[in-house]
Each structure stands twice: as structure tokens, then as C-alpha cells.
């Protein structure tokens, strides 16, 4: 039995902790705040309940595998998962609207044809065929296996872009989502749809590799799910599973240094000077040079990590939580994306670290009695991807109020009469995200993507310092509950099986 010290109590770190405890190790989690869950936060007031981080679950198989592997109680005995159908409703700049059904390729194609016409559904379907090819080529190395030492092979984009011959100008192939939208989808609304998927993950459609096509493919193939009570209920279930497997949690315990002894990680040092010895250390928070010794964080051929050279700062999230009078409209979509009136202007500002004056806004209206005091009220959450704290000073009350008003105005296209129903408004900016999670600037890590010469990969789970491992959204395979959960599985596999571990099965 080895002693394992886990730094941070985010979902990736807790996934590693639960799996390691089941394998017979003695696991202690050190968390600087007074609670667990990382970005899966919750705000409650006067009977209204809101998620402050991710609000929907994709690839639920990752969480199901975690609960199966760590006990006899499956995930659905701990939380209630509901299909979000339609998976999303979209309002485009020209006023066109379309609802995309849950995990139905034929349904999505038919909906797009009906709303956009002109063969739009067929073009999107053909795009998804190419995205499926990219998924088949990169799924295992990007999601289910530790980052390979020859990670450079992932520098090649797996998306099979259409080759277009042009008179006197040679062959053209799309290399970014923006080019896929312009050259393959050939409809500004379909392009905005693809851009919206990238933006939701904090990716620049003009710079990300075309393999970002995996993001709509995953959602439209494997579905979108809601956790009754909000995503915080998933964090609660994972925490309780850890406790049942005798994982020890120490809250209010900030780790300031990973201790090195005889050339390997040997424990951690807390802010009050207390040492805690360990045979292995799992770093489940954003890596910082002052936290680890020397160059320990480099690994596997110095794989590039976000942000890649030349990129702007990674975005964060601006969240507006609205307590509303009046019940939820019957049949209202759970998720509506109100696309920006000028997507190019939004992207130019956002990825230069500036304020986008007219952002894309996601409106979340869960049909969940647990989120509201009674049927005569409704809890609605609005989310926009924004520049992080630092380039934009999100602490100023005037800016917070003004931008909240901008976001609410956009959301009015999804919720008629919204402004007149507001009882209370709560705002969370990247400044609060930074305070809650410790992520610099309140940035949110995106999933890893192949292509772009490896610039969109994340740091390997195994580091140069023996005994030190990385879990969570800032490590391979990247951000989001599913990807962070897989990072925990990969770290546990590396510790339990050693160098022979080839990936999740």
C-alpha cells in the first residue's frame, strides 16, 4: 500500500483518488478551499439554485465507468441523468431559429434542412461524417491513453478536410473551424453553429485546428445530459464515493511545494510549514513553477501546453444567474444559444484579451423543481465566453453591471419578457473563478485537440520527476468534466500499473 498525496479536490483529482483508494492505496486530498468540486460550484439563494460552472454533461460513459470501477453502486443510483431534448436551440444573427434533437443524426439533418433550407442539413451531415473519421482516428490517443512519448504524431490534424481545386490557385483545404465553416459548410448560420461549439470550449475558431469538429460530433452523437439538482450533485456523489473508499480530505490546506527527495516526489509541504510524506503525488490543480521542483513539469519530449506560442490568453466565463418571477414556459428549450450579431468582431476582441461588446450567449432553463422555490418561479443561467481577469479587470462593479445588462439583453431573444421578470441577479466573472479554483485569470482549459503541430495538447499525466503525476483539466486530455474524469483514470492506471499501462479499457 502506497501513500498518495493529491493536491486539489476537483473532479479529475477526486476521480484519481477514488480509483487509487480502490486499488488499496492510502489517499489524502489537500484542498486549499473549504469544499470540493473545483469548477462544479453552486449558488443558492431564496430557494433558487444555480450551477456556477459546467451545467451539462457530455460523454457520461466516463462517469459511469468511474462509479462502476470504484464500487458496486452505479452512477444512476447516486444521481439522476436526464437527456436534454432538444439538445440545443439556436437563434442566429438573421433571426433564424432551429432546435437540434438529442443524439439523432437524422433528426439534426432534418431540423437544419427545415430551418435553413438549401441543403444545409446534408452539408452538416457530410461534415459530421468527416468529424466521425477524425474521432475514430484520435479517440484513443486523445482521450483513453496516456500521452505518448512520440506525441508529435498528434501534431497532424485527423480531420479529413475537403480538397477544393481552384482555377490557377491550386488546391485549398480547411485547417481551422472558421475555414471549415466558410469553405465546406457554405452557410453563415452553419458556420456560426460550428463556431459556437468552439467558443463554448474557449477555442478560437480562427486558430484552432479543424479537428475541433470532434466537439459537435461528440455532443450530437453521444448526447447532452442534465444532472437533476445541477452538476454540483455529481461532485457530491464523487466526494461521497471517495469517502466510502476511505479517501481522507483535508480542507483549508494550501500546498505550497511538492517535496523532492532522492530524485523523486516524496510528499508535499503546506502553507503553515507542515510536511506530509507520500510515495506518489498527484497535482490536480493548474501547475505553477513555484509549486514543483526544478523542471519537473516537463515530460514526454516537452509537449507544448496551453496557451500555445502566439496565442492570446485563455478565456474564462461570465455567468449571470437570474431569479425570475413566473413559471417556466411549457416546452421551453433547456439550452438556447443566441449567436453574436457579428461573430468576427466577437472573436477579434475575445481572443485579443478585450471585451466583446456583443457576445454569444448560452441560456440555460432547466425543467427541474430542485432549482426553484416553486412552480411560480424560474432559475435561469446565462453564460458568455469572455476574456480572462487581468486583460480585463472584472472586479469593477460598473463593468460587471454593464456587461450583465448586455448579456441579459441578448438572452431576451430566448426568453420573451425576461427583463420584467427579474427578481434578483447574481454575477460570476473570471475574477470569481480565479478565487474559487485558483486558475490564473479565471481561465477555463479546453479539451486537447490533435493538429496544430501539437500546440493544442496538454501536459502529460506523467512528469519528469518520478512519483509526480498531473490530473484535472490542465493536463492530458484537457478540460471539461468528461476529459478531467479521464485524466484521473489515466493517472490511477499509471500509478497502479506503471509504465506497462497503455490506457483505459
C-alpha positions as CSV (number, residue, x, y, z in Angstrom):
1,X,0.0,0.0,0.0
2,X,1.5,3.3,-1.1
3,X,0.8,6.8,0.4
4,X,-0.7,9.1,-2.2
5,X,-1.0,12.9,-1.7
6,X,-3.5,14.6,-4.1
7,X,-3.3,18.3,-4.5
8,X,-6.8,19.8,-5.1
9,X,-10.3,18.4,-4.9
10,X,-11.5,19.0,-8.4
11,X,-13.3,16.2,-10.3
12,X,-10.2,15.0,-12.0
13,X,-8.3,14.8,-8.8
14,X,-11.2,13.1,-7.0
15,X,-11.5,10.6,-9.8
16,X,-7.9,9.7,-9.4
17,X,-8.3,9.5,-5.6
18,X,-11.3,7.1,-5.7
19,X,-9.6,4.8,-8.2
20,X,-6.3,4.7,-6.3
21,X,-8.1,4.0,-3.0
22,X,-10.0,1.1,-4.5
23,X,-6.6,-0.2,-5.6
24,X,-5.6,-0.4,-2.0
25,X,-3.6,2.8,-1.6
26,X,-3.9,5.3,1.3
27,X,-5.0,8.5,-0.3
28,X,-5.1,12.0,1.2
29,X,-6.5,15.0,-0.7
30,X,-5.3,18.5,0.3
31,X,-7.7,21.3,-0.8
32,X,-6.9,25.0,-0.2
33,X,-10.6,26.0,-0.1
34,X,-13.3,24.8,2.3
35,X,-15.0,22.5,-0.2
36,X,-14.6,20.0,-3.1
37,X,-15.7,20.0,-6.7
38,X,-13.3,22.6,-8.3
39,X,-15.3,24.3,-11.1
40,X,-18.5,22.4,-10.2
41,X,-19.8,25.1,-7.9
42,X,-23.3,26.0,-6.8
43,X,-25.0,29.2,-5.8
44,X,-28.2,29.1,-3.7
45,X,-30.4,32.0,-2.6
46,X,-34.1,32.1,-1.5
47,X,-34.9,28.7,-2.9
48,X,-33.1,29.3,-6.3
49,X,-30.2,27.1,-7.2
50,X,-27.7,27.6,-9.9
51,X,-24.6,25.9,-11.3
52,X,-21.6,28.3,-11.4
53,X,-19.5,26.1,-13.6
54,X,-20.3,23.5,-16.2
55,X,-24.1,22.8,-16.3
56,X,-24.4,19.9,-18.7
57,X,-22.7,16.6,-19.0
58,X,-21.3,15.1,-22.2
59,X,-19.8,11.6,-22.6
60,X,-21.5,10.3,-19.4
61,X,-19.8,6.9,-20.1
62,X,-16.7,8.4,-18.4
63,X,-18.5,9.0,-15.2
64,X,-20.4,5.7,-15.4
65,X,-17.1,3.9,-15.7
66,X,-15.7,5.7,-12.7
67,X,-18.6,4.6,-10.5
68,X,-18.5,1.0,-11.8
69,X,-14.8,0.7,-11.2
70,X,-14.9,2.2,-7.7
71,X,-17.9,0.3,-6.2
72,X,-21.0,-1.7,-6.7
73,X,-23.2,1.3,-6.8
74,X,-23.6,2.6,-10.4
75,X,-23.8,6.3,-11.2
76,X,-27.5,6.3,-11.8
77,X,-28.1,5.2,-8.2
78,X,-26.3,8.3,-7.0
79,X,-27.6,10.9,-9.4
80,X,-30.4,11.2,-11.9
81,X,-29.4,11.8,-15.5
82,X,-31.9,13.2,-18.0
83,X,-31.5,13.6,-21.7
84,X,-31.6,17.2,-22.8
85,X,-34.0,17.1,-25.8
86,X,-33.8,19.2,-27.8
87,X,-30.1,19.2,-27.1
88,X,-29.9,22.8,-28.1
89,X,-31.9,25.6,-29.7
90,X,-30.2,28.2,-31.8
91,X,-31.0,31.8,-32.6
92,X,-28.8,33.1,-35.4
93,X,-28.0,36.7,-36.2
94,X,-30.6,36.9,-39.0
95,X,-33.3,35.7,-36.7
96,X,-33.4,32.1,-38.0
97,X,-34.1,29.6,-35.3
98,X,-33.5,25.8,-35.1
99,X,-33.8,23.1,-32.5
100,X,-31.3,20.2,-32.7
101,X,-32.6,16.9,-31.2
102,X,-30.7,14.8,-28.7
103,X,-28.3,12.2,-30.2
104,X,-30.1,11.9,-33.5
105,X,-28.0,12.4,-36.6
106,X,-31.1,12.1,-38.9
107,X,-33.0,14.4,-36.7
108,X,-30.3,17.1,-36.7
109,X,-30.1,16.9,-40.5
110,X,-33.8,17.2,-40.9
111,X,-34.1,20.1,-38.5
112,X,-31.3,22.0,-40.3
113,X,-32.9,21.4,-43.7
114,X,-36.3,22.5,-42.4
115,X,-35.0,25.7,-40.8
116,X,-32.1,26.8,-43.1
117,X,-33.1,25.1,-46.4
118,X,-30.8,24.9,-49.4
119,X,-29.3,21.5,-48.5
120,X,-27.9,22.8,-45.2
121,X,-28.7,19.6,-43.3
122,X,-27.0,17.5,-45.9
123,X,-23.8,19.7,-45.8
124,X,-23.8,19.4,-41.9
125,X,-24.3,15.7,-42.2
126,X,-21.4,15.3,-44.6
127,X,-19.3,17.4,-42.2
128,X,-20.3,15.1,-39.3
129,X,-19.1,12.1,-41.4
130,X,-15.7,13.7,-41.7
131,X,-15.8,14.6,-38.0
132,X,-16.5,10.9,-37.2
133,X,-13.4,9.9,-39.2
134,X,-11.4,12.4,-37.0
135,X,-12.9,10.9,-33.9
136,X,-12.1,7.3,-34.9
137,X,-8.5,8.3,-35.7
138,X,-7.8,10.3,-32.5
139,X,-10.2,9.0,-29.8
140,X,-7.9,6.6,-28.1
141,X,-4.7,8.6,-28.0
142,X,-6.5,11.8,-27.2
143,X,-9.0,10.5,-24.5
144,X,-8.3,7.0,-23.4
145,X,-4.5,6.6,-23.4
146,X,-1.6,8.5,-21.6
147,X,0.0,11.0,-23.8
148,X,2.5,9.1,-25.9
149,X,6.2,9.8,-25.7
150,X,6.1,10.3,-29.5
151,X,3.2,12.8,-29.1
152,X,4.4,14.6,-32.2
153,X,2.2,12.2,-34.2
154,X,-0.7,14.0,-32.8
155,X,0.5,17.2,-34.4
156,X,-1.1,16.0,-37.6
157,X,-4.8,17.1,-37.9
158,X,-7.0,14.0,-38.2
159,X,-9.9,15.9,-39.8
160,X,-10.1,14.9,-43.5
161,X,-10.8,18.3,-44.9
162,X,-12.3,18.5,-48.4
163,X,-9.8,19.2,-51.1
164,X,-11.1,22.0,-53.3
165,X,-9.4,22.8,-56.6
166,X,-9.4,26.4,-57.7
167,X,-8.6,27.8,-61.1
168,X,-5.0,29.0,-61.2
169,X,-4.7,28.9,-57.4
170,X,-4.1,25.3,-56.5
171,X,-5.8,23.0,-54.0
172,X,-7.4,24.5,-50.9
173,X,-8.1,22.6,-47.6
174,X,-9.6,23.9,-44.4
175,X,-7.3,23.9,-41.4
176,X,-9.4,25.7,-38.9
177,X,-13.1,25.7,-37.9
178,X,-13.5,29.1,-39.4
179,X,-12.3,27.8,-42.8
180,X,-14.4,24.6,-42.5
181,X,-17.4,26.9,-42.0
182,X,-16.6,29.2,-44.9
183,X,-15.4,26.5,-47.4
184,X,-17.3,23.3,-46.5
185,X,-20.5,24.4,-44.8
186,X,-21.0,27.4,-47.1
187,X,-23.8,29.0,-45.0
188,X,-23.0,31.7,-42.4
189,X,-25.5,30.1,-40.0
190,X,-23.9,26.7,-40.2
191,X,-20.5,28.4,-39.8
192,X,-21.9,30.2,-36.7
193,X,-23.2,26.9,-35.4
194,X,-19.7,25.4,-35.6
195,X,-18.0,28.5,-34.2
196,X,-20.4,28.3,-31.3
197,X,-19.2,24.8,-30.3
198,X,-15.6,26.1,-30.4
199,X,-16.4,29.2,-28.4
200,X,-18.2,27.3,-25.7
201,X,-15.0,25.4,-25.0
202,X,-12.9,28.6,-25.1
203,X,-11.4,27.9,-28.5
204,X,-10.7,30.5,-31.3
205,X,-12.4,29.3,-34.5
206,X,-9.8,31.2,-36.5
207,X,-6.8,29.4,-34.8
208,X,-7.9,26.1,-33.5
209,X,-7.2,23.0,-35.7
210,X,-10.0,21.7,-37.9
211,X,-10.1,18.7,-35.5
212,X,-12.3,20.8,-33.3
213,X,-15.0,19.2,-35.4
214,X,-14.8,16.5,-32.7
215,X,-16.7,18.8,-30.3
216,X,-20.1,18.9,-32.2
217,X,-19.6,15.3,-33.2
218,X,-19.3,14.2,-29.6
219,X,-22.4,16.2,-28.5
220,X,-24.6,15.2,-31.4
221,X,-23.5,11.5,-31.3
222,X,-23.4,10.7,-27.6
223,X,-25.9,13.3,-26.4
224,X,-26.3,16.0,-23.8
225,X,-27.3,15.2,-20.3
226,X,-28.6,17.1,-17.3
227,X,-27.9,16.1,-13.7
228,X,-31.0,16.6,-11.6
229,X,-30.2,19.3,-9.0
230,X,-27.4,20.6,-11.1
231,X,-23.8,19.4,-11.8
232,X,-22.9,20.0,-8.2
233,X,-24.8,16.9,-7.4
234,X,-22.3,15.0,-9.5
235,X,-19.4,16.5,-7.4
236,X,-21.4,15.5,-4.2
237,X,-21.7,11.9,-5.5
238,X,-18.0,11.7,-6.3
239,X,-17.0,13.1,-3.0
240,X,-19.2,10.6,-1.2
241,X,-17.7,7.8,-3.2
242,X,-14.2,8.9,-2.2
243,X,-15.3,9.0,1.5
244,X,-16.8,5.5,1.2
245,X,-13.4,4.3,-0.2
246,X,-11.6,5.9,2.8
247,X,-10.1,8.8,1.0
248,X,-9.1,11.4,3.5
249,X,-9.8,15.1,2.8
250,X,-8.0,18.0,4.4
251,X,-9.7,21.3,3.6
252,X,-8.2,24.7,4.2
253,X,-4.9,23.1,3.4
254,X,-2.9,25.0,0.8
255,X,0.0,23.1,-0.7
256,X,2.9,25.4,-1.4
257,X,5.5,22.9,-2.5
258,X,6.0,19.4,-3.8
259,X,8.8,17.9,-1.8
260,X,11.6,16.1,-3.7
261,X,13.9,13.6,-2.1
262,X,16.4,11.3,-3.8
263,X,15.3,12.4,-7.2
264,X,11.6,11.7,-6.8
265,X,8.4,13.2,-5.4
266,X,8.3,12.5,-1.6
267,X,5.3,14.4,-0.4
268,X,4.0,18.0,0.0
269,X,4.5,21.0,2.2
270,X,1.5,23.0,3.4
271,X,1.4,26.8,3.8
272,X,1.8,26.6,7.6
273,X,5.0,24.6,7.1
274,X,3.5,21.2,7.8
275,X,5.2,18.4,5.8
276,X,3.2,15.4,4.6
277,X,5.2,12.5,3.2
278,X,3.9,10.4,0.3
279,X,5.2,7.8,-2.2
280,X,3.3,9.5,-5.0
281,X,1.9,13.0,-5.5
282,X,-1.0,13.8,-7.9
283,X,-1.1,17.5,-8.9
284,X,-4.8,18.2,-9.6
285,X,-4.6,21.9,-9.9
286,X,-3.1,24.3,-12.5
287,X,0.6,23.8,-12.5
288,X,2.9,26.6,-11.2
289,X,6.7,26.7,-11.3
290,X,6.8,27.6,-7.5
291,X,4.8,24.5,-6.6
292,X,7.1,21.9,-8.1
293,X,10.9,21.4,-8.0
294,X,13.1,22.5,-11.0
295,X,11.8,21.4,-14.4
296,X,9.7,18.5,-13.1
297,X,6.6,19.6,-15.1
298,X,8.2,18.9,-18.5
299,X,7.6,15.4,-19.8
300,X,7.3,13.2,-22.8
301,X,9.5,15.3,-25.1
302,X,8.4,18.7,-23.8
303,X,4.9,18.5,-25.2
304,X,3.6,22.1,-25.7
305,X,0.9,23.2,-23.2
306,X,-1.7,25.8,-23.4
307,X,-1.5,28.6,-24.2
308,X,0.4,27.8,-27.3
309,X,3.0,30.2,-28.6
310,X,1.5,33.3,-30.2
311,X,-2.0,32.6,-28.7
312,X,-3.9,35.2,-26.7
313,X,-4.9,34.5,-23.1
314,X,-7.2,31.6,-22.5
315,X,-10.8,32.8,-22.0
316,X,-13.0,32.5,-18.9
317,X,-16.7,32.5,-18.3
318,X,-19.1,35.4,-17.5
319,X,-22.1,33.9,-15.7
320,X,-25.4,35.7,-14.9
321,X,-27.8,33.9,-12.5
322,X,-31.4,35.2,-12.7
323,X,-34.1,34.5,-10.2
324,X,-37.3,35.1,-12.1
325,X,-41.0,35.6,-11.2
326,X,-43.3,33.5,-13.3
327,X,-43.2,29.8,-14.1
328,X,-41.1,28.2,-16.8
329,X,-42.8,28.2,-20.3
330,X,-44.1,24.8,-21.2
331,X,-41.8,23.3,-23.8
332,X,-39.1,25.8,-23.4
333,X,-35.7,24.5,-24.5
334,X,-33.2,23.7,-21.8
335,X,-30.3,25.3,-23.7
336,X,-30.6,28.1,-26.2
337,X,-27.5,29.6,-27.9
338,X,-28.1,33.2,-29.0
339,X,-25.3,33.7,-31.6
340,X,-23.5,37.0,-31.7
341,X,-24.7,39.5,-34.3
342,X,-21.1,39.8,-35.6
343,X,-19.1,36.7,-34.9
344,X,-15.9,38.1,-36.4
345,X,-15.9,41.1,-34.2
346,X,-16.6,39.0,-31.1
347,X,-13.7,36.6,-31.9
348,X,-11.3,39.5,-32.7
349,X,-12.0,41.1,-29.3
350,X,-12.2,38.0,-27.2
351,X,-9.0,36.3,-28.3
352,X,-7.1,39.6,-28.0
353,X,-8.0,39.8,-24.4
354,X,-10.6,42.5,-24.9
355,X,-14.3,42.9,-24.1
356,X,-16.6,41.6,-26.8
357,X,-19.4,44.1,-26.8
358,X,-22.0,41.7,-28.3
359,X,-21.1,38.1,-27.2
360,X,-22.6,34.8,-28.0
361,X,-24.9,33.9,-25.0
362,X,-26.0,30.5,-23.8
363,X,-29.3,30.5,-22.0
364,X,-29.9,27.6,-19.6
365,X,-33.5,26.9,-18.4
366,X,-33.6,23.5,-16.6
367,X,-37.0,22.0,-16.0
368,X,-36.0,21.0,-12.5
369,X,-38.1,21.7,-9.4
370,X,-34.9,21.5,-7.3
371,X,-33.6,24.7,-8.9
372,X,-36.6,26.9,-7.9
373,X,-38.7,27.6,-4.8
374,X,-42.0,26.7,-6.5
375,X,-43.7,26.4,-9.9
376,X,-44.4,30.2,-10.0
377,X,-40.7,31.0,-10.3
378,X,-37.8,30.0,-12.5
379,X,-34.0,29.9,-12.2
380,X,-32.2,30.9,-15.5
381,X,-28.5,30.9,-16.1
382,X,-26.8,32.9,-18.8
383,X,-23.2,32.2,-19.9
384,X,-20.8,34.0,-22.2
385,X,-17.2,33.2,-23.0
386,X,-15.1,36.3,-22.2
387,X,-11.5,37.4,-21.8
388,X,-9.9,36.4,-18.5
389,X,-9.4,38.5,-15.5
390,X,-6.2,40.5,-16.0
391,X,-6.5,41.7,-19.6
392,X,-10.0,42.8,-18.4
393,X,-10.5,44.0,-14.9
394,X,-13.5,42.0,-13.9
395,X,-13.6,43.4,-10.3
396,X,-15.1,46.8,-11.3
397,X,-18.8,46.9,-10.3
398,X,-19.7,49.3,-13.2
399,X,-18.3,46.9,-15.8
400,X,-19.9,43.9,-14.2
401,X,-23.3,45.6,-14.1
402,X,-23.0,46.9,-17.7
403,X,-21.9,43.6,-19.1
404,X,-24.6,41.7,-17.2
405,X,-27.1,44.1,-18.9
406,X,-25.6,43.3,-22.3
407,X,-25.9,39.5,-21.7
408,X,-29.5,39.8,-20.4
409,X,-30.5,41.8,-23.5
410,X,-29.1,39.1,-25.7
411,X,-30.9,36.4,-23.7
412,X,-34.2,38.3,-24.2
413,X,-34.3,36.7,-27.7
414,X,-34.6,33.3,-26.0
415,X,-36.8,34.3,-23.0
416,X,-39.5,36.8,-24.0
417,X,-40.2,39.4,-21.4
418,X,-37.1,38.4,-19.5
419,X,-36.1,41.8,-18.0
420,X,-39.5,42.4,-16.5
421,X,-39.4,39.0,-14.6
422,X,-36.1,39.5,-12.8
423,X,-36.3,39.4,-9.0
424,X,-32.6,39.0,-8.3
425,X,-29.3,39.0,-10.3
426,X,-26.1,37.3,-9.3
427,X,-22.9,37.6,-11.4
428,X,-19.8,35.4,-11.5
429,X,-16.9,36.6,-13.6
430,X,-13.4,35.2,-14.3
431,X,-12.3,37.0,-11.1
432,X,-14.5,34.8,-9.0
433,X,-13.4,31.7,-11.0
434,X,-9.8,32.5,-10.2
435,X,-10.6,32.9,-6.5
436,X,-12.7,29.7,-6.4
437,X,-10.4,27.4,-8.4
438,X,-7.0,29.0,-8.3
439,X,-6.8,29.1,-12.2
440,X,-4.8,32.2,-13.3
441,X,-7.2,34.8,-14.6
442,X,-10.2,32.5,-14.1
443,X,-9.3,30.8,-17.4
444,X,-11.0,27.6,-18.3
445,X,-9.0,24.9,-20.0
446,X,-10.4,23.4,-23.3
447,X,-10.2,19.8,-24.3
448,X,-7.0,18.6,-26.0
449,X,-7.1,18.5,-29.8
450,X,-4.8,16.9,-32.4
451,X,-3.3,19.0,-35.1
452,X,-1.6,22.4,-35.0
453,X,1.8,20.7,-34.5
454,X,0.7,19.6,-31.0
455,X,0.1,23.2,-29.8
456,X,-3.4,22.2,-28.6
457,X,-2.3,19.3,-26.4
458,X,-2.0,19.5,-22.7
459,X,0.8,18.5,-20.3
460,X,1.3,14.7,-20.0
461,X,0.0,13.0,-16.9
462,X,3.5,11.6,-16.1
463,X,6.1,14.2,-15.4
464,X,9.9,14.2,-15.4
465,X,10.0,13.8,-11.7
466,X,9.3,10.2,-10.7
467,X,6.3,9.9,-8.4
468,X,4.7,13.2,-9.6
469,X,1.6,13.0,-11.8
470,X,-0.8,15.5,-13.3
471,X,-4.6,15.2,-13.2
472,X,-7.5,17.5,-14.0
473,X,-8.4,19.9,-16.8
474,X,-5.0,21.4,-17.1
475,X,-3.4,18.1,-18.0
476,X,-4.0,15.5,-20.7
477,X,-6.7,15.1,-22.1
478,X,-7.8,18.6,-21.1
479,X,-10.8,20.4,-19.7
480,X,-14.4,19.6,-19.2
481,X,-15.9,17.0,-16.7
482,X,-15.5,14.1,-19.1
483,X,-11.9,14.8,-20.0
484,X,-10.9,15.7,-16.5
485,X,-12.5,12.4,-15.3
486,X,-10.4,10.5,-17.9
487,X,-7.3,12.3,-16.6
488,X,-8.0,10.7,-13.2
489,X,-8.4,7.3,-14.7
490,X,-5.1,7.7,-16.6
491,X,-3.2,8.8,-13.5
492,X,-4.5,5.9,-11.5
493,X,-3.6,3.5,-14.2
494,X,0.0,4.9,-14.4
495,X,0.5,4.6,-10.6
496,X,-1.1,1.2,-10.3
497,X,0.3,-0.5,-13.4
498,X,3.4,1.6,-14.0
499,X,5.0,2.0,-17.4
500,X,3.0,-1.0,-18.7
501,X,-0.2,0.9,-18.5
502,X,-1.4,1.5,-22.1
503,X,-4.8,3.1,-21.4
504,X,-8.3,2.8,-20.2
505,X,-10.1,-0.4,-21.2
